[in-house]
Amino acid sequence: MGIRGIMINQTFLQGLSEQLGQLMNKTPGSGANLQSQIQGVLQGAFSKMDLVNREEFDAQSAVLARTRAKLDALELQLAELETRLGGSDSQ
């Protein structure tokens, strides 16, 4: 379709991984607490990114596809008009 995925900075991922590792080392054995802390770290990390949800992404993809189709149709019309004008100039 032509839409590219988001490329995530490797340094950012490495930092996130280190933070999660530190949390796991600090809280051995407390699963619920660890899960809550990991969720907090992830929410903080994702809030720093410019992300959209799947529904919004799909809606924008559909708009882009319709816009591309209209552009293709207009380019074809323009080419036809240029051909007609070019043909009438040579007569």
Secondary structure as GFF3:
##gff-version 3
##sequence-region A 1 91
A	DSSP	alpha_helix	10	26	.	.	.	ID=ss1
A	DSSP	alpha_helix	31	47	.	.	.	ID=ss2
A	DSSP	alpha_helix	54	89	.	.	.	ID=ss3
###
